[in-house]
């Protein structure tokens, strides 16, 4: 049995859906790749700044509120001050963080990187994502294999596609990774 890995490579960060007061409707907010660090006496407030895609009004997504700077690792604090890209991406791709801030999350642009397979050959596929994501496994499989929803459903029903952990592939979302068996199993 062949074992391969498909990596989800993100071309954009998670789009955030929020009500924009200026536009008067729900719109998509895009991460500005900038932190805002504000000092209030002995305490700090730290936000990740988003901009409305229509009118450029801003929304500050709270990371820390009224935190003593001594409670933060000095290296992390420096990353906030310098708008470290990796730290920005870590927060901008964190679905739970965005939900805690009252935002709905859209689907980012992505591509699936990995070897193409023949669906008739028995193959174990590990689909991995660097960030927890809300992408449906069924969508990823259909896209990478180039099959229709009907063909996908038929393959599930006859056991040609199955999850090693037994999750329902019609409904499951990727999160960090999933391992699948595709093709005819030799018995």
Backbone as a printed PyTorch tensor [residue, N CA C, xyz], in Angstrom:
tensor([[[  0.8450,  -1.1850,   0.0000],
         [  0.0000,   0.0000,   0.0000],
         [  0.8880,   1.2450,   0.0000]],

        [[  0.5510,   2.1610,  -0.8660],
         [  1.2860,   3.4100,  -0.9780],
         [  0.8080,   4.3760,   0.1130]],

        [[  1.7440,   5.1060,   0.7380],
         [  1.3880,   6.1090,   1.7470],
         [  1.8850,   7.4690,   1.2670]],

        [[  0.9570,   8.4280,   1.2050],
         [  1.3370,   9.7740,   0.7660],
         [  0.7170,  10.8250,   1.6870]],

        [[  1.2520,  12.0400,   1.6030],
         [  0.7390,  13.1620,   2.3930],
         [  0.3400,  14.2950,   1.4620]],

        [[ -0.8230,  14.8550,   1.7340],
         [ -1.2710,  16.0600,   1.0560],
         [ -1.2600,  17.1820,   2.0850]],

        [[ -0.6120,  18.2810,   1.7570],
         [ -0.5500,  19.4430,   2.6500],
         [ -1.4970,  20.5240,   2.1280]],

        [[ -2.1980,  21.1720,   3.0460],
         [ -3.0250,  22.3130,   2.6760],
         [ -2.1370,  23.5480,   2.7690]],

        [[ -1.9570,  24.2130,   1.6450],
         [ -1.1280,  25.4170,   1.5850],
         [ -2.0660,  26.6060,   1.4210]],

        [[ -2.0250,  27.5130,   2.3880],
         [ -2.9380,  28.6560,   2.3760],
         [ -2.3690,  29.7980,   1.5580]],

        [[ -3.1970,  30.3200,   0.6440],
         [ -2.8050,  31.4640,  -0.1830],
         [ -3.2660,  32.7700,   0.4550]],

        [[ -4.2090,  32.6720,   1.3860],
         [ -4.7090,  33.8590,   2.0830],
         [ -5.0250,  33.4780,   3.5210]],

        [[ -5.2390,  34.4910,   4.3400],
         [ -5.6370,  34.2370,   5.7170],
         [ -7.1510,  34.0980,   5.7710]],

        [[ -7.6510,  33.6790,   6.9260],
         [ -9.0870,  33.4920,   7.0790],
         [ -9.8240,  34.8160,   6.9120]],

        [[-10.7820,  34.8880,   6.0030],
         [-11.6010,  36.0960,   5.9260],
         [-12.5810,  36.1020,   7.1050]],

        [[-12.7660,  37.2630,   7.6990],
         [-13.6350,  37.4020,   8.8630],
         [-14.9000,  38.1300,   8.4310]],

        [[-16.0470,  37.6100,   8.8330],
         [-17.3350,  38.2180,   8.4920],
         [-17.8820,  38.8990,   9.7500]],

        [[-18.0740,  40.2150,   9.6630],
         [-18.5900,  40.9980,  10.7870],
         [-19.4940,  42.1060,  10.2560]],

        [[-20.3100,  42.6170,  11.1640],
         [-21.1540,  43.7600,  10.8130],
         [-20.2850,  45.0130,  10.7820]],

        [[-20.3420,  45.7520,   9.6950],
         [-19.5960,  47.0080,   9.5630],
         [-20.5740,  48.1640,   9.7760]],

        [[-20.3000,  48.9840,  10.7850],
         [-21.1880,  50.1170,  11.0780],
         [-21.2030,  51.1310,   9.9390]],

        [[-20.0650,  51.3220,   9.3060],
         [-19.9700,  52.3010,   8.2220],
         [-20.7440,  51.8370,   6.9820]],

        [[-20.6230,  50.5510,   6.6440],
         [-21.3210,  49.9960,   5.4700],
         [-22.7870,  49.6880,   5.7800]],

        [[-23.1020,  49.4630,   7.0650],
         [-24.4650,  49.1440,   7.4650],
         [-24.8800,  47.7180,   7.1500]],

        [[-23.9010,  46.8170,   6.9840],
         [-24.2100,  45.4130,   6.6880],
         [-23.0150,  44.5360,   7.0720]],

        [[-23.2410,  43.2320,   7.0280],
         [-22.1400,  42.3040,   7.2780],
         [-21.2140,  42.3100,   6.0710]],

        [[-19.9270,  42.4580,   6.3450],
         [-18.9440,  42.4700,   5.2660],
         [-17.7400,  41.6290,   5.6580]],

        [[-16.8760,  41.4430,   4.7030],
         [-15.6540,  40.6810,   4.9370],
         [-14.5610,  41.6270,   5.4300]],

        [[-13.9190,  41.2230,   6.5010],
         [-12.7790,  41.9760,   7.0290],
         [-11.5120,  41.1980,   6.7100]],

        [[-10.4800,  41.9220,   6.3220],
         [ -9.1990,  41.3250,   5.9480],
         [ -8.1580,  41.7250,   6.9900]],

        [[ -7.3250,  40.7730,   7.3760],
         [ -6.2690,  41.0420,   8.3500],
         [ -5.2610,  42.0330,   7.7610]],

        [[ -4.9040,  43.0450,   8.5480],
         [ -3.9480,  44.0650,   8.0900],
         [ -2.4990,  43.6390,   8.3090]],

        [[ -2.2910,  42.5050,   8.9600],
         [ -0.9510,  42.0100,   9.3220],
         [ -0.2700,  42.9150,  10.3420]],

        [[ -1.0600,  43.6770,  11.0950],
         [ -0.5100,  44.5860,  12.1020],
         [ -1.1480,  44.3520,  13.4660]],

        [[ -0.3090,  44.4070,  14.4980],
         [ -0.8030,  44.3960,  15.8680],
         [ -0.8920,  45.8420,  16.3440]],

        [[ -1.7630,  46.0840,  17.2870],
         [ -1.7860,  47.3700,  17.9710],
         [ -1.5270,  47.0800,  19.4350]],

        [[ -0.5010,  47.7150,  19.9770],
         [ -0.1550,  47.5610,  21.3880],
         [ -0.3720,  48.9200,  22.0330]],

        [[ -1.2570,  48.9620,  23.0300],
         [ -1.6210,  50.2070,  23.6820],
         [ -1.3220,  50.0980,  25.1750]],

        [[ -0.6020,  51.0630,  25.7200],
         [ -0.2620,  51.0540,  27.1450],
         [ -1.2830,  51.8680,  27.9310]],

        [[ -1.7870,  51.2730,  28.9940],
         [ -2.6840,  51.9390,  29.9330],
         [ -2.0430,  51.8440,  31.3090]],

        [[ -1.3400,  52.8910,  31.7100],
         [ -0.5850,  52.8980,  32.9690],
         [  0.4000,  51.7360,  32.9700]],

        [[  0.1900,  50.7500,  33.8630],
         [  1.1310,  49.6230,  33.9560],
         [  0.6870,  48.4200,  33.1260]],

        [[ -0.3850,  48.5580,  32.3930],
         [ -0.9510,  47.4200,  31.6790],
         [ -0.9600,  47.6550,  30.1730]],

        [[ -1.0720,  46.5520,  29.4340],
         [ -1.1010,  46.6140,  27.9690],
         [ -2.4000,  46.0280,  27.4290]],

        [[ -2.8460,  46.5840,  26.3210],
         [ -3.8960,  45.9850,  25.5030],
         [ -3.2280,  45.6520,  24.1760]],

        [[ -3.4990,  44.4480,  23.6720],
         [ -2.9090,  44.0320,  22.3960],
         [ -4.0270,  43.5190,  21.4910]],

        [[ -4.0720,  44.0590,  20.2670],
         [ -5.0900,  43.6770,  19.2940],
         [ -4.4430,  43.3030,  17.9690]],

        [[ -5.1710,  42.5170,  17.1910],
         [ -4.8250,  42.2760,  15.7950],
         [ -5.8230,  43.0930,  14.9800]],

        [[ -5.3320,  43.9260,  14.0810],
         [ -6.1860,  44.8700,  13.3570],
         [ -6.6810,  44.2670,  12.0400]],

        [[ -8.0000,  44.3860,  11.8180],
         [ -8.6420,  43.9630,  10.5720],
         [ -9.2490,  45.1860,   9.9020]],

        [[ -9.3550,  45.1370,   8.5640],
         [ -9.9640,  46.2400,   7.8100],
         [-11.1220,  45.7180,   6.9730]],

        [[-12.2000,  46.5000,   6.9430],
         [-13.3540,  46.1700,   6.1050],
         [-12.9080,  46.2080,   4.6460]],

        [[-13.2860,  45.1970,   3.8960],
         [-12.8650,  45.1280,   2.4900],
         [-13.5720,  46.1660,   1.6200]],

        [[-14.6760,  46.7480,   2.1230],
         [-15.4100,  47.7520,   1.3430],
         [-14.9920,  49.1830,   1.6620]],

        [[-14.8710,  49.5000,   2.9570],
         [-14.6970,  50.9120,   3.3290],
         [-13.4310,  51.1990,   4.1320]],

        [[-12.6360,  50.1990,   4.4240],
         [-11.3850,  50.3610,   5.1820],
         [-11.5780,  50.7290,   6.6520]],

        [[-12.8120,  50.6600,   7.1850],
         [-12.9500,  50.8820,   8.6250],
         [-12.2920,  49.7000,   9.3380]],

        [[-11.8140,  49.9290,  10.5520],
         [-11.0330,  48.8960,  11.2370],
         [-11.8150,  48.2320,  12.3530]],

        [[-11.4100,  47.0380,  12.6610],
         [-11.9160,  46.2770,  13.7980],
         [-10.7010,  45.6960,  14.5020]],

        [[-10.6330,  45.8950,  15.8130],
         [ -9.5280,  45.3710,  16.6010],
         [ -9.9480,  44.0770,  17.2790]],

        [[ -9.2960,  43.0050,  16.9310],
         [ -9.5630,  41.7000,  17.5260],
         [ -8.6690,  41.5520,  18.7620]],

        [[ -9.2900,  41.4590,  19.9370],
         [ -8.5510,  41.4750,  21.2050],
         [ -7.7410,  40.2070,  21.4130]],

        [[ -6.4360,  40.3960,  21.6470],
         [ -5.5500,  39.2890,  22.0020],
         [ -5.3490,  39.2880,  23.5120]],

        [[ -4.9380,  40.4330,  24.0530],
         [ -4.7900,  40.6010,  25.5040],
         [ -5.4320,  41.9170,  25.9050]],

        [[ -6.0860,  41.8960,  27.0590],
         [ -6.6900,  43.1020,  27.5860],
         [ -6.2050,  43.3050,  29.0140]],

        [[ -5.6500,  44.4710,  29.2730],
         [ -5.1690,  44.8430,  30.6060],
         [ -4.2250,  43.8020,  31.2030]],

        [[ -3.2170,  43.4520,  30.4390],
         [ -2.2380,  42.4690,  30.9060],
         [ -0.9650,  43.1910,  31.3460]],

        [[ -0.3950,  42.7030,  32.4200],
         [  0.8680,  43.2510,  32.8960],
         [  1.9690,  42.7660,  31.9550]],

        [[  2.7920,  43.6600,  31.4150],
         [  3.8420,  43.2390,  30.4710],
         [  4.8080,  42.2150,  31.0600]],

        [[  4.9320,  42.2100,  32.3860],
         [  5.8180,  41.2410,  33.0460],
         [  5.2710,  39.8200,  32.9310]],

        [[  3.9780,  39.6940,  32.6600],
         [  3.3600,  38.3700,  32.5210],
         [  3.5440,  37.7760,  31.1290]],

        [[  4.1030,  38.5510,  30.2140],
         [  4.3500,  38.0710,  28.8510],
         [  5.8290,  37.7750,  28.6610]],

        [[  6.0990,  36.7440,  27.9040],
         [  7.4690,  36.4270,  27.5190],
         [  8.0180,  37.6270,  26.7340]],

        [[  9.2030,  38.1500,  27.1150],
         [  9.7570,  39.3230,  26.4190],
         [  9.9210,  39.1210,  24.9090]],

        [[ 10.2270,  37.9010,  24.4900],
         [ 10.3750,  37.6300,  23.0550],
         [  9.0380,  37.7670,  22.3320]],

        [[  7.9800,  37.2520,  22.9600],
         [  6.6360,  37.3540,  22.3660],
         [  6.2100,  38.8210,  22.3160]],

        [[  6.4640,  39.5430,  23.3910],
         [  6.1090,  40.9620,  23.4320],
         [  6.8190,  41.7260,  22.3100]],

        [[  8.0750,  41.4030,  22.0830],
         [  8.8360,  42.0370,  20.9970],
         [  8.2200,  41.6940,  19.6370]],

        [[  7.7170,  40.4590,  19.5030],
         [  7.0600,  40.0610,  18.2520],
         [  5.7890,  40.8840,  18.0190]],

        [[  5.0560,  41.1850,  19.0910],
         [  3.8790,  42.0490,  18.9490],
         [  4.2980,  43.4520,  18.5050]],

        [[  5.3430,  43.9870,  19.1290],
         [  5.8220,  45.3380,  18.7880],
         [  6.3020,  45.4310,  17.3420]],

        [[  6.9340,  44.3640,  16.8530],
         [  7.5190,  44.3990,  15.5030],
         [  6.6040,  43.8010,  14.4340]],

        [[  5.3740,  43.4560,  14.7990],
         [  4.4020,  42.8720,  13.8640],
         [  4.9670,  41.6450,  13.1640]],

        [[  5.5070,  40.7270,  13.9530],
         [  6.0980,  39.5020,  13.4230],
         [  5.0720,  38.7520,  12.5680]],

        [[  5.4250,  38.4890,  11.3110],
         [  4.4860,  37.8800,  10.3610],
         [  3.9930,  36.5080,  10.8260]],

        [[  4.8870,  35.6850,  11.3660],
         [  4.4830,  34.3460,  11.8100],
         [  3.4930,  34.4120,  12.9680]],

        [[  3.6900,  35.3640,  13.8700],
         [  2.7560,  35.5290,  14.9840],
         [  1.4170,  36.0660,  14.4830]],

        [[  1.4620,  36.9980,  13.5320],
         [  0.2230,  37.5080,  12.9220],
         [ -0.5520,  36.3500,  12.3150]],

        [[  0.1320,  35.5190,  11.5430],
         [ -0.5340,  34.4040,  10.8630],
         [ -1.0980,  33.4030,  11.8730]],

        [[ -0.3620,  33.1770,  12.9580],
         [ -0.8250,  32.2540,  13.9960],
         [ -2.1770,  32.7020,  14.5570]],

        [[ -2.3320,  33.9980,  14.8050],
         [ -3.6060,  34.5130,  15.3120],
         [ -4.6500,  34.6320,  14.2040]],

        [[ -4.2560,  35.0900,  13.0310],
         [ -5.2020,  35.3040,  11.9310],
         [ -5.7900,  33.9940,  11.4060]],

        [[ -5.0990,  32.8740,  11.6280],
         [ -5.5910,  31.5730,  11.1590],
         [ -6.2380,  30.7580,  12.2800]],

        [[ -6.3950,  31.3510,  13.4580],
         [ -6.9350,  30.6410,  14.6120],
         [ -8.4470,  30.8590,  14.7020]],

        [[ -9.2070,  29.8600,  14.3030],
         [-10.6700,  29.9500,  14.2590],
         [-11.2420,  30.2130,  15.6470]],

        [[-10.7450,  29.5070,  16.6670],
         [-11.2640,  29.6820,  18.0310],
         [-11.0340,  31.1040,  18.5290]],

        [[ -9.8590,  31.6470,  18.2760],
         [ -9.5440,  33.0260,  18.6720],
         [-10.5340,  34.0000,  18.0310]],

        [[-10.7940,  33.8330,  16.7550],
         [-11.7070,  34.7350,  16.0490],
         [-13.1440,  34.5810,  16.5400]],

        [[-13.5550,  33.3390,  16.8320],
         [-14.9000,  33.1160,  17.3720],
         [-15.0490,  33.7780,  18.7430]],

        [[-14.0080,  33.6820,  19.5840],
         [-14.0440,  34.3210,  20.9070],
         [-14.2220,  35.8340,  20.7800]],

        [[-13.7830,  36.3920,  19.6780],
         [-13.9140,  37.8280,  19.4360],
         [-15.1940,  38.1730,  18.6740]],

        [[-16.1010,  37.2260,  18.5620],
         [-17.4060,  37.4790,  17.9650],
         [-17.4330,  37.5410,  16.4540]],

        [[-16.4680,  36.9170,  15.8050],
         [-16.4110,  36.9580,  14.3430],
         [-16.8070,  35.6150,  13.7420]],

        [[-17.4420,  35.6820,  12.5920],
         [-17.6710,  34.4750,  11.8040],
         [-16.5140,  34.3620,  10.8280]],

        [[-16.1390,  33.1400,  10.5260],
         [-14.9550,  32.9120,   9.7070],
         [-15.3520,  32.3180,   8.3650]],

        [[-14.7760,  32.8620,   7.3030],
         [-14.9950,  32.3370,   5.9640],
         [-13.9330,  31.3050,   5.6110]],

        [[-13.9310,  30.8840,   4.3710],
         [-12.9570,  29.9020,   3.8820],
         [-11.8260,  30.6520,   3.1760]],

        [[-10.5790,  30.3910,   3.5840],
         [ -9.4570,  31.0670,   2.9200],
         [ -9.1650,  30.4370,   1.5630]],

        [[ -8.4020,  31.1420,   0.7540],
         [ -7.9290,  30.5510,  -0.5000],
         [ -6.8290,  29.5650,  -0.1450]],

        [[ -6.8340,  28.4240,  -0.8150],
         [ -5.8520,  27.3840,  -0.5050],
         [ -5.5850,  26.5420,  -1.7330]],

        [[ -4.5330,  25.7410,  -1.6430],
         [ -4.3180,  24.7050,  -2.6530],
         [ -3.8400,  23.4590,  -1.9260]],

        [[ -4.1030,  22.3230,  -2.5380],
         [ -3.7190,  21.0400,  -1.9570],
         [ -2.4410,  20.5970,  -2.6500]],

        [[ -1.3780,  20.4870,  -1.8750],
         [ -0.0710,  20.1370,  -2.4240],
         [  0.2230,  18.6800,  -2.0970]],

        [[  0.5010,  17.9070,  -3.1210],
         [  0.8260,  16.4990,  -2.9140],
         [  0.6530,  15.7080,  -4.1900]],

        [[  1.1680,  14.5240,  -4.1410],
         [  1.1700,  13.6170,  -5.2850],
         [ -0.2500,  13.2280,  -5.6810]],

        [[ -0.5170,  13.2100,  -6.9760],
         [ -1.7990,  12.7120,  -7.4680],
         [ -1.7910,  11.1940,  -7.3660]],

        [[ -2.9860,  10.6290,  -7.2240],
         [ -3.0800,   9.1700,  -7.0890],
         [ -4.0950,   8.6110,  -8.0690]],

        [[ -4.0010,   7.3150,  -8.2660],
         [ -5.0130,   6.5790,  -9.0240],
         [ -5.9760,   6.0070,  -7.9920]],

        [[ -7.2660,   6.3120,  -8.1330],
         [ -8.2230,   5.8850,  -7.1070],
         [ -8.4460,   4.3770,  -7.0900]],

        [[ -7.9530,   3.6640,  -8.0910],
         [ -8.0860,   2.2090,  -8.0920],
         [ -6.9880,   1.5360,  -7.2710]],

        [[ -5.8560,   2.2390,  -7.0540],
         [ -4.7640,   1.6710,  -6.2640],
         [ -5.0290,   1.9110,  -4.7820]],

        [[ -4.6650,   0.9450,  -3.9610],
         [ -4.8280,   1.0820,  -2.5200],
         [ -3.7900,   2.0730,  -1.9920]],

        [[ -4.2790,   3.1670,  -1.4040],
         [ -3.4040,   4.2410,  -0.9440],
         [ -3.8710,   4.7630,   0.4050]],

        [[ -2.9110,   4.9960,   1.2930],
         [ -3.2190,   5.6590,   2.5600],
         [ -2.7950,   7.1140,   2.4100]],

        [[ -3.7390,   8.0140,   2.6410],
         [ -3.4800,   9.4420,   2.4660],
         [ -3.6160,  10.1550,   3.8040]],

        [[ -2.6110,  10.9370,   4.1180],
         [ -2.6550,  11.8070,   5.2910],
         [ -2.8320,  13.2290,   4.7640]],

        [[ -3.9590,  13.8610,   5.1170],
         [ -4.1960,  15.2520,   4.7350],
         [ -3.8600,  16.0950,   5.9590]],

        [[ -2.9250,  17.0340,   5.7990],
         [ -2.4400,  17.8120,   6.9390],
         [ -2.5640,  19.3080,   6.6880]],

        [[ -2.8250,  20.0330,   7.7760],
         [ -2.9120,  21.4860,   7.7380],
         [ -2.0670,  22.0530,   8.8710]],

        [[ -1.3270,  23.0970,   8.5840],
         [ -0.4840,  23.7320,   9.5950],
         [ -1.3340,  24.4300,  10.6540]],

        [[ -2.5260,  24.8580,  10.2580],
         [ -3.4310,  25.5680,  11.1600],
         [ -4.7430,  24.7990,  11.2410]],

        [[ -5.4460,  24.8930,  12.3840],
         [ -6.7550,  24.2410,  12.4420],
         [ -7.6780,  24.9180,  11.4320]],

        [[ -8.3800,  24.1300,  10.6520],
         [ -9.2060,  24.7550,   9.6200],
         [-10.5910,  24.1350,   9.5800]],

        [[-11.4820,  24.8270,   8.9300],
         [-12.8730,  24.4090,   8.8260],
         [-13.1960,  23.8470,   7.4450]],

        [[-12.1770,  23.4340,   6.7100],
         [-12.3930,  22.8720,   5.3770],
         [-12.9820,  21.4700,   5.5010]],

        [[-14.0150,  21.2020,   4.7090],
         [-14.6300,  19.8730,   4.7440],
         [-13.7390,  18.8730,   4.0130]],

        [[-13.5500,  17.7220,   4.6430],
         [-12.7150,  16.6680,   4.0670],
         [-13.2800,  16.2230,   2.7220]],

        [[-14.6010,  16.1250,   2.6240],
         [-15.2250,  15.6900,   1.3670],
         [-14.8870,  16.6560,   0.2250]],

        [[-14.8920,  17.9490,   0.5050],
         [-14.5600,  18.9510,  -0.5150],
         [-13.1090,  18.8100,  -0.9570]],

        [[-12.2110,  18.6370,   0.0100],
         [-10.7870,  18.4830,  -0.3110],
         [-10.5540,  17.2510,  -1.1770]],

        [[-11.1780,  16.1400,  -0.8060],
         [-11.0100,  14.8970,  -1.5670],
         [-11.5530,  15.0310,  -2.9840]],

        [[-12.7640,  15.5620,  -3.1020],
         [-13.3610,  15.7090,  -4.4330],
         [-12.5150,  16.6230,  -5.3110]],

        [[-12.0050,  17.6980,  -4.7140],
         [-11.1870,  18.6510,  -5.4760],
         [ -9.8810,  18.0090,  -5.9420]],

        [[ -9.1800,  17.3310,  -5.0420],
         [ -7.8670,  16.7630,  -5.3900],
         [ -8.0070,  15.5580,  -6.3190]],

        [[ -9.0500,  14.7550,  -6.1110],
         [ -9.2450,  13.5700,  -6.9460],
         [ -9.9590,  13.8950,  -8.2570]],

        [[-10.5560,  15.0880,  -8.3400],
         [-11.2540,  15.4850,  -9.5620],
         [-12.5100,  14.6660,  -9.8030]],

        [[-13.2520,  14.4040,  -8.7220],
         [-14.4740,  13.5980,  -8.8520],
         [-15.6910,  14.4170,  -8.4310]],

        [[-16.8480,  13.9980,  -8.9150],
         [-18.0960,  14.6770,  -8.5810],
         [-18.5830,  14.2160,  -7.2080]],

        [[-19.5700,  14.9330,  -6.6920],
         [-20.1650,  14.5610,  -5.4040],
         [-20.7960,  13.1700,  -5.4910]],

        [[-21.4510,  12.8820,  -6.6140],
         [-22.1100,  11.5770,  -6.8000],
         [-21.0790,  10.4540,  -6.7740]],

        [[-19.9740,  10.6270,  -7.4940],
         [-18.9180,   9.6030,  -7.5140],
         [-18.3330,   9.4430,  -6.1120]],

        [[-18.1300,  10.5600,  -5.4100],
         [-17.6090,  10.5140,  -4.0420],
         [-18.5510,   9.7180,  -3.1410]],

        [[-19.8440,  10.0120,  -3.2260],
         [-20.8480,   9.3000,  -2.4140],
         [-20.8310,   7.8020,  -2.7260]],

        [[-20.7540,   7.4600,  -4.0090],
         [-20.7110,   6.0470,  -4.4070],
         [-19.4650,   5.3620,  -3.8480]],

        [[-18.3220,   6.0540,  -3.8950],
         [-17.0770,   5.4830,  -3.3690],
         [-17.1600,   5.2780,  -1.8570]],

        [[-17.8100,   6.2050,  -1.1570],
         [-18.0040,   6.0420,   0.2900],
         [-18.8900,   4.8330,   0.5770]],

        [[-19.9890,   4.7390,  -0.1750],
         [-20.9500,   3.6570,   0.0500],
         [-20.3550,   2.2750,  -0.1870]],

        [[-19.4540,   2.1590,  -1.1720],
         [-18.8750,   0.8420,  -1.4560],
         [-17.5490,   0.6160,  -0.7110]],

        [[-17.1520,   1.5750,   0.1370],
         [-15.9560,   1.3900,   0.9610],
         [-14.6390,   1.6940,   0.2740]],

        [[-14.6750,   2.3370,  -0.8830],
         [-13.4220,   2.6780,  -1.5740],
         [-12.7180,   3.8750,  -0.9450]],

        [[-13.4600,   4.6750,  -0.1780],
         [-12.8690,   5.7650,   0.6000],
         [-13.3700,   5.6000,   2.0240]],

        [[-12.4320,   5.5650,   2.9640],
         [-12.8440,   5.4990,   4.3680],
         [-11.7860,   6.1450,   5.2490]],

        [[-12.2510,   6.6180,   6.3860],
         [-11.3550,   7.2350,   7.3600],
         [-10.7780,   6.1410,   8.2490]],

        [[ -9.4840,   6.2230,   8.5450],
         [ -8.8500,   5.2480,   9.4350],
         [ -9.4520,   5.3490,  10.8320]],

        [[ -9.7790,   6.5830,  11.2690],
         [-10.3380,   6.7840,  12.6120],
         [-11.8460,   6.5610,  12.6680]],

        [[-12.4770,   6.3360,  11.5240],
         [-13.9040,   6.0310,  11.4980],
         [-14.8340,   7.2370,  11.4870]],

        [[-14.3250,   8.4480,  11.2760],
         [-15.2020,   9.6240,  11.2490],
         [-16.0300,   9.6400,   9.9640]],

        [[-17.1700,  10.3110,  10.0240],
         [-18.0570,  10.4240,   8.8670],
         [-17.4640,  11.4280,   7.8790]],

        [[-16.9930,  10.9510,   6.7480],
         [-16.3270,  11.8110,   5.7680],
         [-17.2850,  12.7510,   5.0430]],

        [[-18.5700,  12.5070,   5.1560],
         [-19.5370,  13.4150,   4.5290],
         [-19.6190,  14.7330,   5.3080]],

        [[-19.3740,  14.6580,   6.6240],
         [-19.5660,  15.8270,   7.4840],
         [-18.2940,  16.3700,   8.1340]],

        [[-17.2570,  15.5650,   8.2350],
         [-16.0930,  15.9630,   9.0420],
         [-15.2940,  17.0960,   8.4090]],

        [[-14.7090,  17.8840,   9.2900],
         [-13.8250,  18.9750,   8.8710],
         [-12.4010,  18.5810,   9.2170]],

        [[-11.4570,  19.1710,   8.5210],
         [-10.0680,  18.7270,   8.6080],
         [ -9.4280,  18.9650,   9.9630]],

        [[ -9.5950,  20.1050,  10.5700],
         [ -8.8500,  20.5210,  11.7530],
         [ -7.3630,  20.4940,  11.4080]],

        [[ -6.5310,  19.6510,  12.0580],
         [ -5.0980,  19.6160,  11.7300],
         [ -4.7440,  18.5070,  10.7430]],

        [[ -5.3290,  17.3320,  10.9180],
         [ -5.0040,  16.2440,   9.9860],
         [ -6.0390,  15.1330,  10.0560]],

        [[ -6.0560,  14.3330,   9.0060],
         [ -6.8940,  13.1400,   8.9470],
         [ -6.1680,  12.1240,   8.0660]],

        [[ -6.3500,  10.8470,   8.4020],
         [ -5.7340,   9.7770,   7.6140],
         [ -6.8540,   8.9580,   6.9840]],

        [[ -6.7210,   8.7230,   5.6800],
         [ -7.7600,   8.0390,   4.9070],
         [ -7.1870,   6.8530,   4.1560]],

        [[ -8.0750,   5.9330,   3.8320],
         [ -7.7430,   4.7910,   2.9780],
         [ -8.5550,   4.9650,   1.7020]],

        [[ -7.8640,   4.9640,   0.5670],
         [ -8.5460,   5.1130,  -0.7210],
         [ -8.1610,   3.9500,  -1.6180]],

        [[ -9.1350,   3.4610,  -2.3660],
         [ -8.8790,   2.3750,  -3.3110],
         [ -9.4260,   1.0600,  -2.8000]],

        [[ -9.2190,   0.0420,  -3.6120],
         [ -9.7100,  -1.2910,  -3.2630],
         [ -8.7740,  -1.9020,  -2.2370]],

        [[ -9.3450,  -2.3450,  -1.1250],
         [ -8.5000,  -2.9900,  -0.1160],
         [ -8.3540,  -4.4620,  -0.4660]],

        [[ -7.1430,  -4.9480,  -0.3730],
         [ -6.8640,  -6.3560,  -0.7030],
         [ -7.1350,  -7.1990,   0.5300]],

        [[ -8.0100,  -8.1810,   0.3950],
         [ -8.3620,  -9.0050,   1.5480],
         [ -8.1030, -10.4520,   1.2860]]])
